Amino acid sequence: MNRLKHTAQNFSLDSLKGMQSVRATFTLPKKTINLLSAVANQLGVKQKSIFDHLVENKHMLHEVADEAQKNRKVAGKRRQKTFVLSRNSLISLDAVAREYHLPRDVLVEFSIKRLLPVIDAEKKRHINRKTLLKEMEIYEDQGRKMLDQALTLMGKDDPVYHKLQYVLSLYKKNMDQLKETIERGKCMEEFQ
């Protein structure tokens, strides 16, 4: 019973409302929109979760606002994009935008740009995966030759042939999964 009472005290109606999802439209450079999408896709995390992480923390948002004021450049072509975010994130964004006399769009743009180190690290891993896949393809080719040799030497009904066939099928399955990961990561290749 005390546990329930303690839990009820920790949750207020306002804190629950703050977690509600809302939609907000921002005008951002296409590359910024793609950056958020690429990170979400690569990490397997919802864009809303990343967006909330970037803008809900007021301290972090103040750092972004300071950076935006110092380095504010008008980016080229922009387009509207509607995001789902928590009500708390939107409230934080609005408050800091008013405090620094900055458009919300600029705060959002600079917040998303903070993901560049994440995409850089993932890009390096992506390049390494591609290198490993090439090596794996060489080993797969050698395995196929070994399987053909086993077929010639021992026949299709031999247990060694079946074991090699099984090992190669597992290897191919894992290579296919790696190829899917690499395909998902192609969206990162555009970021410099």
Residue, then its C-alpha position, 0 to 999 in steps of 0.5 A: m500500500n505504501r508503495l502505491k501511495h509513494t508512486a502516486q505522489n511521484f506522478s502528478l497530472d501535470s507530469l503525465k500531461g508533459m509526457q503526452s505526444v504533440r505535433a509541431t512543425f519546423t522549417l529546417p534544412k533538408k540535411t538536418i531532417n535527414l540527419l535525425s532520420a539517419v541516426a534514428n534508422q541506424l540506432g533503431v530508435k524512434q525519432k521522437s525519443i531522439f528529439d525529446h532527448l535533444v530538446e527536453n533538457k533545458h540546460m542542454l537547450h541553453e548550450v544550443a541557444d548560446e551556440a546558435q547565437k554565435n554561429r547563426k548562419v542562414a542555411g540554404k533551402r529549408r522545408q517544413k517537417t512535422f515532428v512528434l515530440s513530448r509536450n515537455s520538449l515543446i514547452s522547453l523549446d518555446a521557453v528557451a526560444r523566447e529567452y534567447h530571442l531565437p526562432r524555434d527552428v534555429l534551436v531545433e536545427f542546432s540541437i539536431k546538429r549535435l547528432l553529427p558526432v554520433i553519425d560520424a562514429e556510426k559511419k566509421r562502423h559502416i565502413n568497417r562493416k563493408t570491409l568485413l563483408k568483402e572479406m566474408e564474401i572471399y571466405e564464402d567463396q572458399g567454403r563453396k569450393m570446399l563444399d564442391q570438393a567434399l561432394t566430389l570426394m565423398g558424395k552427397d550423402d556423406p555426413v561431412y558434406h552435410k556439416l559443411q553445407y549446414v555451416l555454409s548456410l549459417y554463414k550465408k544467413n549471417m552475411d545476409q543480415l550484415k548486408e541488411t545492416i549495411e543497406r540500412g546504413k547507406c543513408m549515413e553516407e551523405f554526411q560529411 
